[in-house]
Amino acid sequence: MKESKAMSNIPYKIYLEENEMPKRWYNLRADMKNKPAPLLNPGTRQPMTAEELSGVFCEELVKQELDDTTPFFEIPEDILSFYKMYRPSPLVRAYCLEEKLKTPAKIYYKFEGNNTSGSHKLNSAIAQAYYAKKQGLKGVTTETGAGQWGTALSMACSYFGLDCKVYMVKVSYEQKPFRREVMRVYGASVTPSPSETTKIGRQILEEYPGTTGSLGCAISEAVEVATSTDGYRYVLGSVLNQVLLHQSVIGLETKAALDKFGIKPDMIIGCAGGGSNLGGLIAPFMGEKLRGEADYDIVAVEPASCPSFTRGTYAYDFCDTGKVCPLAKMYTLGSGYIPAPNHAGGLRYHGMSSTLSQLYDDGLMRAVSVPQTEVFAAAEEFARVEGILPAPESSHAIKVAMDEAKKCKETGEEKTIVFGLTGTGYFDMVAYEKYHDGKMEDYVPTDEEIAASVAKLP
């Protein structure tokens, strides 16, 4: 018989003390036997050097990007001080959800939405803004999908007095006006992408008239502006190794909270778009798995409309639609792939982190894709019993966590399931409205559509 909340000695929310908060970021690549493939220069097709990357990214971030041997990086005191505004974040036992599902499974979620930006993205945004300020830059450029990253970066730039130029995927710019306005509150300029303000944007609009945009398009525009404007660099909210490094605070805190009560998870589930949340959540657990110290069932959940892992090809591809960024070896649908205008928001990137792609290809984790109507059904059920309105991205992990808990009900297994709740959905009400009004559709690309896009791989 499953223990009730009253019977359990595990609190509803597990908080770490401030002095238990991670002081170092964990570099998962240091424990990988098969290292992620290097970024390639789009012109020479040779591995990118630090000097070449420094023309696009901040110098200190380039060092972090290229280092695959140093296991830990000290977190600068200024960043730690900022983290203390909202970290450590709570690890929550989903007692009410367990009762609703009548499952013997124990379900935990790491909640990253308890900050002004509303998501986990602030963990890396403040780090990247710090290094830009330290380098003496005037400002940074970036792209954003659903707006969580743009919101977080605008907040971080405001904190350090940096200018922030955001290119927001056009469909999200139109669907999520309030998240756009939060960026403007913090002083950022926000441009719907693709736009007429850049050469690449105009080219994309000419090739794809009426397009609703993609993260690949927005990246191209942001990079063009950064590399053509004195005193600016480009920063990215996902995919890159440096971002997964900063996000490792999520997993480090999760593991420390579980260890505090002697809890070992069986499954760790995260939504997957470019890889920042998933990579951060699983980092210390995957590290144990790589070192042979423990084993976990690690699951990446992606939208059926943009199935990079489950239907993509593992190959070198451009990181952006305009083909000006380095080539990365990753699971990809092709840099020209533009997802249907769905509400998966930040999970609309055509590829996946090189680090996660290598781990997936090595069989160290698995992936599933889910349609958005089922995702929103799960989100609503979760909101009604757990009291948090989840972001559409996080709801992909919620959907699969609930599915796995239901399987435990059928088999009687008492698995411990941990998933990442990356942020809140209070700026995603247009999506919830369409779901409630029956206007939300499940678009799944055909094999022919994906094949046509993958055929254009370099």
BABATOR-466127 format. One record per residue (C-alpha): x, y, z. Coordinates in steps of 0.001 Angstrom, whole numbers, plus 500000, padded with zeros to 6 digits. Example, Ala and Ser with C-alpha at 12.3 -4.5 7.8 and 13.67 -1.06 7.14 Angstrom:
! BABATOR-466127
512300495500507800 513670498940507140 
***
This chain:
! BABATOR-466127
500000500000500000 501327503422499072 502215505646501976 500023508705502467 501374512190502976 500696511918506680 502641508640506898 505706509888505051 508757511403506702 509583513229503471 508456516883503491 506236518295500763 509033520618499683 512703519871500189 514778523031500513 518526523197500773 520084525721503107 521878528641501493 525237527170502479 524268523924500721 523780525660497380 526321524576494716 529449526733494597 530742525099491416 529226524211488063 529701520592486975 531106519934483508 529528516629482453 531833516330479441 534791515690481724 533327512259482554 532328511365478987 534519508757477322 533138509730473926 533468513510473891 531028515689471932 532275516369468415 533883519817467990 532179522800466398 533347523315462808 534109526535460977 531365526895458312 533945528033455766 536922525720456323 535025522834457974 537861522623460503 537359522687464302 536645526194465533 539506527813467432 539132529968470521 540164532985468474 537454532348465884 534756531806468493 535798534942470380 534543537023467479 531022535833468299 531032534874471997 532542536351475181 536113535199475777 535518533479479124 532476531680477723 534587530431474816 536975528836477329 534053527086479000 532664526024475632 535865524300474527 536883522705477849 535859519039478012 538334517921480684 537842520212483699 535137518617485893 534202521715487920 534204525484487398 534029527835490381 530951530068490277 532040533737490619 530873535475493798 528794538054491881 526824535254490230 526395533375493505 525043536552495103 522492536875492309 521555533185492553 520680533727496217 517688535833495121 515903532656494052 518141529682494761 518175527026496071 514907526211494317 512538523647495862 512333519946495079 508651519125495510 507034515773496292 503877515593494145 501736513921496791 498476515262495369 499309514055491866 500248510632493229 496877510403494985 495014511515491870 496754508905489726 496416506197492410 499971505162491687 502531503472493927 505172505623492235 506771508483494127 506899511633492005 509194514616492568 509667517750490511 512370520399490619 510580523742490312 512571526422488475 509789528985488038 510182530883491297 511990533914489877 510932537009487931 511839535529484558 509604532550485362 512006529816484258 515366528092484636 516888530284481927 518070532861484465 520745530419485706 522763530886482511 521578534391481589 523138535953484661 526391534075484055 526636535160480430 525756538775481255 528402538748484009 531139537643481620 530030540193478999 530236542980481592 533600541711482836 534907541883479255 533820545521478996 531156545024476338 528348547497475622 525714544847475142 524650541470473768 522278540067471170 520256536881471342 517249534978470054 514300533653472013 511525531181471247 508684531328473742 510410534235475460 511733532662478652 515354533106477594 514800536651476312 513055537555479556 515859536087481666 518610537741479628 516912541148479680 516700540889483479 520363539863483751 521524542633481405 519548545199483368 521289544020486531 524730544619485006 523826547712482942 524185546076479512 522164546735476369 520116543720475231 518816543142471702 516391540214471380 515141538565468181 511963536711469087 510478533967466880 507588535684465118 504894533179466082 505802533561469763 506102537352469427 502468537346468343 501208534628470709 502998535805473855 502846539629473955 503132539849477735 506430537996477864 507642540407475213 506582543307477426 508490541934480416 511630542088478277 510883545717477507 510314546441481201 513935545415481736 515115547633478877 515553545132476042 514615545843472432 512509543027470953 512208542346467210 509984539651465630 512070537242463552 512577536909460658 512633540668460183 513526543297457608 516188544728459932 518959542306458895 520332541016455616 519734537413456665 516211538208457827 515354539681454439 516817536650452682 514746534255454805 511558536252454186 512261536136450459 512822532366450511 509962531613452932 507277534282452384 504851534599455279 506919532314457534 506152532294461260 509868531914461958 512033529495463913 514827529613466453 517257528965463605 516070532150461852 516292534242465011 519801532958465775 521005534041462331 519718537572462825 521132537906466330 524566536689465224 524596539092462253 523874542065464495 526433540988467131 529247540494464644 528552543777462823 528120546010465887 531148547228467827 531181546248471501 528579543488471211 528688539697471395 526093537007470832 524790534868473719 522662531725473494 520162530248475949 520484526568475072 522342523966472960 525906525113473734 528167523332476225 528628526497478291 524851526741478838 524561523142480029 527458523885482374 525639526815484016 522377524873484219 524076522064486139 523035523911489320 519568522396488728 520796518814488857 523339519438491602 520635520871493861 518213518086492945 520717515394493826 521748517120497061 518090517374498149 517434513705497361 520634512609499101 519568514561502174 516740512066502678 518441508998501203 516277508957498066 517569507394494849 515484508072491737 514762505377489196 513772507760486394 514772511325485535 512599513057482943 513108516403481237 511665518291478299 514092518689475405 514317521496472875 517946522525472585 518993520792475793 519609523422478495 517026522248481034 517480518548480370 521267518776480388 521280520725483630 518827518424485392 520532515156484504 524165516308484805 525241514783488160 523099511680487661 524530511082484195 527974511669485696 527386508803488129 526153506654485266 529238507431483179 531539506616486099 529708503340486784 528579504443490240 524805504222489657 522244503651486927 519185505696486007 516532505647483297 516971509106481764 514228510281479412 514177513255477034 510696514415475997 510221516448472842 507215517694470827 505961515458468034 506037518540465796 509808518991466209 511209515503466941 514978516043466724 515968513006468801 513271510558467791 513185511272464051 516255513371463347 519613512448461836 522892512435463762 525157514557461603 526955517873461295 524532520683460594 524343524453460786 523114525794464109 521049528441462327 518828528806459272 521006531533457727 524045529214457841 526408531748459400 527000529925462703 529400527016463288 528431523506462328 527604521185465220 527314517418465211 523877516776466641 520560515091466130 518912517421463647 515913517851461378 517911520182459134 518693523856459713 515987524835457231 513280522949459119 510603525353460358 508128523704462759 504410524270462514 503256527304464566 502478525217467638 502717526133471302 505760524105472266 507542527461472418 511118526859473505 511115523291472115 511046524406468481 514779524197467690 515747522033464703 518630520328466502 519849519194469892 522854519871472115 526011518107470886 526642516832474407 523178515318474742 523284514032471177 526468512087471927 524978510646475130 521819509658473272 523790508085470446 525791506115473023 522538504693474422 522893506384477800 519462507997477614 516253507552475650 513736509901474050 510000510061473374 507888512572471463 504359513621472415 501577515585470622 500637518965472055 496968518312472839 498002515450475139 500635517723476662 498060520395477503 495671517807478929 498435516682481278 499311520293482125 495747521048483116 495448517926485258 498723518807486979 497628522405487588 494375521310489182 496016519039491744 499466520566492326 498530524252492206 501111525368489629 500204526386486083 503110524878484100 504761526237480972 504008524253477781 507655523174477605 507655521718481127 504331520054480434 506016517657478020 507943516216480972 504780516229483089 502942514211480436 505566511449480348 506031511443484130 502286510863484497 502373508122481856 505181506359483700 503342506679487015 500260505107485433 502402502197484245 503515501711487846 499863501495488856 499398498668486348 502545496779487351 502631497623491053 506210498930490811 507143501600493365 509451503633491151 510765507034492164 510290509508489315 511944512939489140 511124515494486464 512026519096485741 509349521784485998 511248524443484085 508858527328484537 505373528761484836 502784529162482077 501136532430483071 502276534129479839 501068531184477749 497352531745478143 496732532094474399 497849528479474107 495617527362476972 492742529310475415 493150527505472090 493262524179473900 490054524950475791 488304526223472648 489197523066470707 491286525024468211 494596523356469022 495844520879466435 498427518125466607 500749518667463699 503219515861463062 505611516223460113 505549513490457505 508561511329456744 508742513081453365 508935516531454967 511725515511457306 513580513678454528 513431516775452310 514894518929455086 517584516428456069 518579516057452409 519961519606452591 522440518792455353 525930520085454533 
***
